[in-house]
Amino acid sequence: MEKHFKEAVKIFILFMIGACFFTVCLHYIYKEFQEIHRYDLPEGPSVKVTNEGADWFPFDILKGE
C-alpha cells in the first residue's frame, strides 16, 4: 500500500511540474504574439478604407432598400 502511495505522489509531482512548464511556455508564446503589431496602419501607396454608411446600414435593410 505504501509503495502505491509513493508512486502516486511521484506521478502527481511529475504531472504538476509538466503542467507548470506547459503553462509558462504558453505564457511566453502569448507574450510573443501580443508584441506582433498585426493592426498597424498601412504604409506607402495603400488604399484607405472609410467608414461611410455604417450608421444607416441595419435600418435600410429593414426598410427594404
PyMOL commands that set and color helices and strands:
alter all, ss='L'
color gray80, all
select helices_A, chain A and resi 2-35+57-63
alter helices_A, ss='H'
color red, helices_A
deselect
rebuild
show_as cartoon
